[in-house]
Structures are given as structure tokens and as C-alpha cells.
């Protein structure tokens, strides 16, 4: 359920048919703001409960926008600075923690997982930390196991540990021999979480706080250790059972939370099942600061940053296409090559991107997720692609190319 890694690529590289009806075509920051706001409103009109956008093209005047459906105002008036669950964007922070320890000589990317988690991962001598970080281990994704469904939909509020999530994943047969293919798996990061805890003797919440959030002054970023929020936050929603799109599987059609206007408020459901793969909370401003600090070399020495950016193809048929590094993905967009990640869990779908140098950044939050997870709502998907296309081009300071506009 933490979103598949290729989603940001599919959102950012929109097809001409899905490109914006009202694309940004240049004309300065104010024109950019107007066009992006209009696209955000179109996304809300298509069915998204809320949208937050932040775009910084490196010129010192970021665009920050929040739009919401009228029916959501009874719960909360959405603001651009509201926190949200970042889902699998967490993986970029988790990988950063590993690489910091590599720089300190406490870990090596070539370490077999067996060294740190003896007996916990079948064939652990053949699976390295690098394979876990870039999803080439072959381990089955624990989020695909039915035992997680009650936690994902909010019915089971247990606190999952890294070790427990890892155990769910490794009870399944591996998908392929280590290092031979690529397949996105949250189990990889459950294993990484367990390694981090073993090596440092600290919990993941403490590591995120002490090594990333405090040094960067990310005042609204933390690893969630329960369902409680620490300040103003976006409300996340999914359709109730009567309004759930047909493509959503039966097991996911009844989500826990307060119901009104055909939706369920899932904001207070526990994200603990995301663990090291997906439990961080942040804001668009904080995430932009983290992304730019990471890619500009403030968090990692040059050697480890180079390892972070060393990618493997997501699709073997496209060796020069989208790639996945260590907790980060990259792809070519009509307006430039982006780096970043995406993340989703019920109620929250976000994409955070930057350029290679960390000089520019963009974050988009949509406060509902099943439409993407299960490819269940083409209307929202089309509007989301249009917004992401315009946002990505705006980040690079460019208009949407004519070839990407509808004919």
C-alpha cells in the first residue's frame, strides 16, 4: 500500500492526452501561481478532497497553494503549511541515515544483511544493504500480505516493529535471486530499519530527529510513533464503502474513521505499519528543505551522495529510462531530469522532487490515495497528471512544452 516507486514517474511524465487544460505557459511568478492554483482547483473538482502545492524554482519566491473541497471545511481549513503523512518518501530519509553511518564507518553497502540480522532473512548472506536500499534483493513486499490489511484500513491499531514487518515479508518465497532484477518492496526497508536499530541502539524516531530533523531545523518533521499528530495537519480521506470505486478490492472498501459526505476521515489511523518504509510526517516546506539539503550535499559527503544517485533501471526494457538509486528515484521529464520520491498511504498521496543539485524543489500532496493505489479513478488521475506536469515545469522555470499540451 505504500505507493509503488514508479508512480512519481507516471505522474510527472504526463502523456499529451493527460496534460493540463490550463497549463502554465510562462509570464512570471504570478502567472505561474494563477495557473497552478487553477489546476489544483480542477483536481479538487475532479474529486480530490484537498491539494497542497509548493514549488521553488530557486529564485527565492516559492509558490505555495492549498485548495480543498467545500465539504472538508467542517473538519479543517487546509493550509499550505499543514503536515501530512509522507508515506514512501520516508525511504529517502531512511537511506540517508544508512549512508551517514556508511560515511562514519559503521556500515558498508556491501555488508550482507546476515551480518546484522543473523537468521532473520533467508539467503541473507547473498543480500547486501545496497540491494535492500535499491530494491534488487528479490524480497516479497510485506504490504502485499493480507495480514497487513486490517492495519492499512485502520481497523487494527497495533504497533508493528521493524522485525515484525520483516518477518511478514520473508515468510514468502523470494521473487528472484538477489541482484538479478528490480522490484519495489517495503520489506527491504523493514530490514533496513531493523539494521539501523541494531547498529545504533536507537529507535527510528530518535534517528530521524537527531540526524536529520534537528540539524536542518525541520520543526514539523518526525517519525510517527502512534496515530497522534503534533500540530496542524491536513485531513486525509477515502470514499466510504458506498462510494468506493469498483476497482478497489473488497478487502479495502471499508476503512476506519468518521464518515460524512460519502467519505471517511482516515487522518487518525495509525501509520505504524509503514515503519522505516513509510511512517514519517512532514510539511511541504520541511520536505523541500530536506530534499535540497540532501541533494546539495549538506547531509552526506560527496562519496555517499554519489552512491545515493547510482541507479538501476526500474524497467529492464528501458535501461536509460526511470531509475532507482538508494531511496531515491529519477526520470526524464519534458522540462528536465528530476530526482525524488513519492509516497502514499490511505488519505495521503505525495510527490517530492528536486533537480540534481538541490537548487529547485516541488512537493504536491493530494489528500486521498486509493484512486492511485488501485488505478481506480481516471478523472482524478488525469487532473493529477496535469497538475504534476505544470508543477514540474514550473520548478525548472519553464512553460509546459507545446508537445505536452492537448491538441
C-alpha positions as CSV (number, residue, x, y, z in Angstrom):
1,X,0.0,0.0,0.0
2,X,2.9,2.4,0.4
3,X,2.9,3.6,-3.2
4,X,4.9,1.8,-5.9
5,X,8.1,3.7,-6.8
6,X,7.2,4.2,-10.4
7,X,4.2,6.4,-9.5
8,X,6.1,9.7,-9.4
9,X,7.5,9.0,-12.9
10,X,4.0,8.3,-14.3
11,X,2.7,11.5,-12.6
12,X,5.5,13.7,-13.7
13,X,5.8,12.5,-17.2
14,X,2.2,13.0,-18.2
15,X,1.0,12.0,-21.7
16,X,-0.2,14.7,-24.0
17,X,-3.8,13.5,-23.5
18,X,-3.5,14.0,-19.8
19,X,-1.7,17.3,-19.9
20,X,-3.1,20.4,-18.4
21,X,-6.2,22.0,-19.9
22,X,-4.9,25.3,-18.5
23,X,-1.1,24.8,-18.5
24,X,1.5,27.3,-17.2
25,X,2.8,29.0,-20.3
26,X,5.2,31.5,-18.8
27,X,4.8,35.0,-17.7
28,X,6.5,35.2,-14.3
29,X,5.7,34.0,-10.8
30,X,2.3,35.4,-10.5
31,X,1.1,33.8,-13.8
32,X,2.7,30.6,-12.6
33,X,0.8,30.9,-9.3
34,X,-2.5,31.5,-11.1
35,X,-2.1,28.6,-13.5
36,X,-1.1,26.1,-10.7
37,X,-3.9,27.3,-8.5
38,X,-6.4,26.7,-11.3
39,X,-5.0,23.2,-11.9
40,X,-5.2,22.5,-8.2
41,X,-8.9,23.6,-8.2
42,X,-9.5,21.4,-11.2
43,X,-8.1,18.4,-9.3
44,X,-10.4,19.2,-6.4
45,X,-13.3,19.5,-8.8
46,X,-12.3,16.0,-10.2
47,X,-12.8,14.5,-6.7
48,X,-9.7,15.2,-4.6
49,X,-10.7,16.4,-1.1
50,X,-7.7,18.6,-0.8
51,X,-4.4,19.6,-2.5
52,X,-1.3,21.3,-1.3
53,X,1.4,22.5,-3.7
54,X,4.8,24.1,-3.1
55,X,7.1,25.0,-5.9
56,X,10.5,26.7,-5.6
57,X,12.4,27.4,-8.8
58,X,15.4,28.6,-7.0
59,X,14.7,32.3,-7.4
60,X,13.6,33.0,-3.9
61,X,9.8,33.3,-4.3
62,X,8.2,29.9,-3.8
63,X,4.6,29.3,-4.8
64,X,2.5,27.8,-2.0
65,X,-1.1,26.8,-2.6
66,X,-3.8,25.0,-0.7
67,X,-7.2,24.1,-2.2
68,X,-9.9,21.9,-0.7
69,X,-13.4,20.7,-1.4
70,X,-16.1,22.7,0.5
71,X,-17.4,19.7,2.4
72,X,-14.0,19.2,4.1
73,X,-14.0,22.6,5.8
74,X,-16.2,21.3,8.6
75,X,-13.2,19.1,9.6
76,X,-10.3,21.6,9.0
77,X,-9.4,24.6,6.9
78,X,-6.5,23.4,4.8
79,X,-3.3,25.5,4.8
80,X,-0.1,25.2,2.8
81,X,1.9,24.7,5.9
82,X,-0.1,21.7,7.2
83,X,1.6,18.5,8.0
84,X,0.8,15.2,6.3
85,X,1.9,11.6,6.2
86,X,4.7,11.3,3.6
87,X,4.4,7.5,3.1
88,X,7.2,6.1,1.0
89,X,9.0,9.4,0.8
90,X,10.2,8.1,4.1
91,X,12.6,5.8,2.2
92,X,14.7,8.7,1.2
93,X,15.3,9.7,4.8
94,X,15.9,6.1,5.8
95,X,18.5,5.7,3.1
96,X,20.1,8.9,4.2
97,X,20.5,7.6,7.7
98,X,22.2,4.4,6.3
99,X,24.6,6.5,4.2
100,X,25.5,8.7,7.1
101,X,26.5,5.6,9.0
102,X,28.5,4.3,6.0
103,X,30.4,7.6,6.0
104,X,31.2,7.1,9.7
105,X,32.5,3.6,9.0
106,X,29.7,1.9,11.0
107,X,28.1,0.2,8.0
108,X,29.2,-0.7,4.4
109,X,26.8,-1.0,1.5
110,X,28.5,-4.3,0.7
111,X,27.6,-5.7,4.1
112,X,25.3,-8.8,3.8
113,X,22.1,-8.4,5.8
114,X,23.1,-11.7,7.6
115,X,25.9,-9.7,9.3
116,X,23.4,-7.5,11.1
117,X,20.3,-9.6,11.3
118,X,21.6,-13.2,11.6
119,X,19.0,-15.8,10.7
120,X,16.3,-13.2,10.0
121,X,16.4,-13.1,6.2
122,X,16.6,-16.3,4.1
123,X,19.7,-16.2,1.9
124,X,20.8,-13.2,3.9
125,X,24.5,-13.8,3.0
126,X,23.7,-13.0,-0.6
127,X,21.6,-9.9,0.0
128,X,23.6,-6.7,0.7
129,X,22.5,-3.5,2.2
130,X,22.8,-1.9,-1.2
131,X,20.3,-4.4,-2.6
132,X,17.9,-3.6,0.1
133,X,18.2,0.1,-0.5
134,X,17.7,-0.1,-4.3
135,X,15.1,-2.8,-4.3
136,X,17.2,-5.5,-6.0
137,X,17.0,-8.0,-3.1
138,X,14.1,-10.0,-4.5
139,X,12.3,-10.0,-1.2
140,X,8.5,-10.1,-1.3
141,X,6.7,-6.9,-0.3
142,X,5.1,-7.3,3.2
143,X,2.4,-4.7,2.3
144,X,1.0,-7.3,-0.2
145,X,0.3,-9.8,2.7
146,X,-3.3,-10.0,3.8
147,X,-2.3,-9.8,7.4
148,X,-1.5,-6.1,6.9
149,X,-4.9,-5.2,5.5
150,X,-6.6,-4.5,8.9
151,X,-3.7,-2.1,9.8
152,X,-3.8,-0.4,6.4
153,X,-7.5,0.3,6.6
154,X,-7.3,1.4,10.2
155,X,-9.2,-1.5,11.9
156,X,-6.1,-2.9,13.7
157,X,-4.2,-0.3,15.7
158,X,-1.3,-2.5,16.7
159,X,2.3,-1.1,16.7
160,X,4.3,-3.0,14.2
161,X,8.1,-3.3,14.8
162,X,10.7,-3.4,12.0
163,X,11.3,-7.0,13.0
164,X,7.7,-8.0,12.7
165,X,7.2,-6.3,9.3
166,X,10.3,-8.0,8.1
167,X,9.0,-11.4,9.3
168,X,5.8,-10.9,7.3
169,X,7.8,-10.3,4.1
170,X,10.3,-13.1,4.4
171,X,7.8,-15.8,5.1
172,X,7.0,-15.6,1.4
173,X,9.3,-17.1,-1.3
174,X,11.6,-14.5,-2.9
175,X,10.7,-13.1,-6.2
176,X,14.1,-13.6,-7.8
177,X,17.7,-14.2,-7.0
178,X,19.4,-11.3,-5.2
179,X,20.8,-8.7,-7.5
180,X,19.3,-10.0,-10.7
181,X,16.2,-7.8,-11.1
182,X,14.4,-4.8,-9.6
183,X,11.1,-5.0,-7.7
184,X,9.8,-2.4,-5.3
185,X,9.4,-3.9,-1.8
186,X,8.7,-2.4,1.5
187,X,10.3,-5.4,3.1
188,X,13.7,-4.1,2.0
189,X,13.2,-1.1,4.2
190,X,11.8,-3.0,7.1
191,X,15.1,-4.9,7.1
192,X,17.0,-1.6,6.8
193,X,15.0,-0.3,9.8
194,X,16.0,-3.3,11.9
195,X,19.6,-2.9,10.8
196,X,19.6,0.8,11.9
197,X,18.1,-0.1,15.2
198,X,20.7,-2.8,15.7
199,X,23.7,-0.8,14.8
200,X,22.8,2.4,16.6
201,X,20.9,1.1,19.6
202,X,18.4,3.9,18.9
203,X,14.8,3.9,17.6
204,X,14.0,5.2,14.2
205,X,12.1,8.2,15.7
206,X,15.3,9.3,17.5
207,X,17.5,8.8,14.5
208,X,15.2,10.9,12.2
209,X,15.0,13.6,14.9
210,X,18.7,13.7,15.8
211,X,20.4,13.2,12.5
212,X,18.0,15.0,10.1
213,X,15.2,17.0,11.6
214,X,17.1,18.9,14.3
215,X,20.2,19.7,12.2
216,X,18.0,21.0,9.4
217,X,15.6,22.7,11.7
218,X,12.7,20.7,10.3
219,X,10.2,21.7,13.1
220,X,7.3,19.8,11.7
221,X,9.0,16.6,10.6
222,X,9.1,13.4,12.7
223,X,8.9,9.6,12.5
224,X,5.4,8.8,13.8
225,X,5.3,6.5,16.8
226,X,1.5,6.5,17.0
227,X,-1.6,8.0,15.4
228,X,-1.3,11.3,17.3
229,X,-0.3,14.4,15.3
230,X,2.0,17.1,16.8
231,X,0.3,20.1,15.3
232,X,-1.8,21.4,12.4
233,X,-2.3,18.8,9.8
234,X,-4.1,18.0,6.6
235,X,-7.1,15.7,6.9
236,X,-6.9,12.6,4.7
237,X,-9.9,10.9,3.2
238,X,-11.0,7.8,1.3
239,X,-14.5,7.2,-0.2
240,X,-16.9,5.2,2.1
241,X,-17.9,1.7,1.1
242,X,-21.0,3.0,-0.8
243,X,-18.9,5.4,-2.9
244,X,-15.7,3.4,-3.3
245,X,-14.7,3.0,-6.9
246,X,-15.3,-0.5,-8.3
247,X,-11.6,-1.1,-8.9
248,X,-10.8,-1.1,-5.2
249,X,-10.6,-4.7,-3.9
250,X,-13.2,-5.8,-1.4
251,X,-10.7,-6.0,1.5
252,X,-10.0,-2.3,1.2
253,X,-13.5,-1.0,0.8
254,X,-14.3,-0.4,4.5
255,X,-11.8,2.0,6.1
256,X,-12.0,3.1,9.7
257,X,-12.8,6.7,10.6
258,X,-15.5,9.3,10.9
259,X,-17.9,9.3,7.9
260,X,-19.6,12.2,6.1
261,X,-20.2,13.4,2.5
262,X,-19.5,10.0,1.1
263,X,-16.0,9.9,2.6
264,X,-14.1,8.6,5.6
265,X,-11.7,10.8,7.5
266,X,-8.7,8.5,8.0
267,X,-6.4,11.1,9.5
268,X,-6.2,9.5,12.9
269,X,-5.4,5.9,11.7
270,X,-2.0,4.7,12.8
271,X,0.7,4.8,10.1
272,X,2.9,2.4,12.1
273,X,2.6,-0.3,9.6
274,X,4.7,1.8,7.2
275,X,7.7,1.6,9.6
276,X,11.1,2.6,8.1
277,X,9.4,2.4,4.7
278,X,6.7,4.9,5.3
279,X,5.9,6.4,8.8
280,X,7.4,9.9,8.6
281,X,5.2,13.1,8.9
282,X,6.3,16.3,7.3
283,X,5.2,19.5,5.5
284,X,5.8,20.8,2.0
285,X,8.3,23.4,3.4
286,X,10.2,20.9,5.5
287,X,10.3,18.3,2.8
288,X,11.6,20.9,0.3
289,X,14.3,21.8,2.8
290,X,15.3,18.2,3.4
291,X,15.4,17.4,-0.3
292,X,17.5,20.4,-1.2
293,X,19.9,19.8,1.7
294,X,20.3,16.2,0.7
295,X,20.9,16.8,-3.0
296,X,23.2,19.8,-2.4
297,X,25.5,17.7,-0.1
298,X,24.6,19.1,3.3
299,X,23.6,15.7,4.8
300,X,26.1,13.4,3.1
301,X,29.7,13.5,2.0
302,X,30.3,13.5,-1.8
303,X,31.1,9.8,-1.9
304,X,27.9,8.8,-0.2
305,X,25.8,11.2,-2.2
306,X,27.3,9.7,-5.4
307,X,26.2,6.3,-4.1
308,X,22.7,7.6,-3.4
309,X,22.5,8.8,-7.1
310,X,23.8,5.5,-8.5
311,X,20.7,4.0,-10.1
312,X,19.4,0.7,-11.5
313,X,16.7,0.6,-14.2
314,X,13.1,0.3,-12.9
315,X,12.2,-1.4,-16.2
316,X,14.8,-3.6,-17.8
317,X,13.3,-2.8,-21.2
318,X,14.3,0.8,-20.7
319,X,17.9,0.8,-19.4
320,X,18.1,4.5,-19.9
321,X,14.6,5.2,-18.6
322,X,13.4,5.8,-15.0
323,X,16.0,4.7,-12.4
324,X,16.1,3.9,-8.7
325,X,19.1,4.8,-6.6
326,X,19.4,4.4,-2.8
327,X,16.0,5.5,-1.5
328,X,15.5,7.9,-4.4
329,X,14.3,7.7,-8.0
330,X,15.0,9.7,-11.1
331,X,13.4,10.2,-14.5
332,X,13.5,12.4,-17.6
333,X,10.6,14.9,-17.8
334,X,9.9,17.2,-20.8
335,X,11.1,20.1,-18.6
336,X,14.2,18.5,-17.1
337,X,15.6,15.5,-15.2
338,X,14.1,15.2,-11.7
339,X,15.1,13.4,-8.5
340,X,12.8,12.5,-5.7
341,X,10.3,10.0,-4.5
342,X,6.6,9.6,-3.9
343,X,4.6,8.2,-1.1
344,X,1.1,7.0,-0.3
345,X,-1.0,5.6,2.4
346,X,-4.7,5.9,3.0
347,X,-5.7,9.5,2.8
348,X,-2.3,10.9,1.6
349,X,-0.5,10.8,-1.7
350,X,2.5,13.0,-2.1
351,X,5.4,13.5,-4.6
352,X,8.5,15.4,-3.7
353,X,11.1,16.2,-6.4
354,X,14.2,18.3,-6.9
355,X,16.9,18.8,-9.5
356,X,20.2,17.0,-9.3
357,X,21.9,19.9,-7.4
358,X,19.1,20.6,-5.0
359,X,18.7,24.1,-6.2
360,X,15.0,23.7,-7.0
361,X,12.2,21.7,-5.4
362,X,8.5,20.9,-5.7
363,X,6.1,19.0,-3.4
364,X,2.5,18.0,-4.2
365,X,0.1,16.5,-1.7
366,X,-3.3,15.0,-2.6
367,X,-5.4,14.2,0.4
368,X,-6.7,10.8,-0.9
369,X,-4.8,7.8,-2.2
370,X,-6.8,4.8,-3.2
371,X,-7.5,6.3,-6.7
372,X,-3.8,5.9,-7.4
373,X,-3.0,2.7,-5.5
374,X,-5.7,0.8,-7.4
375,X,-5.9,2.9,-10.5
376,X,-9.5,3.4,-9.6
377,X,-10.4,6.9,-10.7
378,X,-9.3,8.1,-14.2
379,X,-10.8,11.5,-13.6
380,X,-8.6,12.3,-10.6
381,X,-5.7,10.6,-12.3
382,X,-6.0,12.9,-15.4
383,X,-6.2,16.0,-13.2
384,X,-3.3,14.9,-11.0
385,X,-1.1,14.3,-14.1
386,X,-2.0,17.8,-15.4
387,X,-1.0,19.4,-12.1
388,X,2.2,17.4,-11.7
389,X,3.2,18.3,-15.3
390,X,2.8,22.0,-14.7
391,X,4.4,21.9,-11.2
392,X,7.5,20.1,-12.5
393,X,7.9,22.5,-15.4
394,X,7.4,25.4,-13.0
395,X,10.1,24.0,-10.8
396,X,12.5,24.1,-13.7
397,X,11.3,27.6,-14.6
398,X,9.9,26.5,-17.9
399,X,6.5,26.5,-19.6
400,X,4.7,23.2,-20.3
401,X,6.1,22.2,-23.8
402,X,3.7,22.6,-26.7
403,X,4.0,18.8,-27.4
404,X,2.7,18.1,-23.9
405,X,-0.4,20.2,-24.3
406,X,-3.7,18.9,-25.5
407,X,-4.3,19.2,-29.2
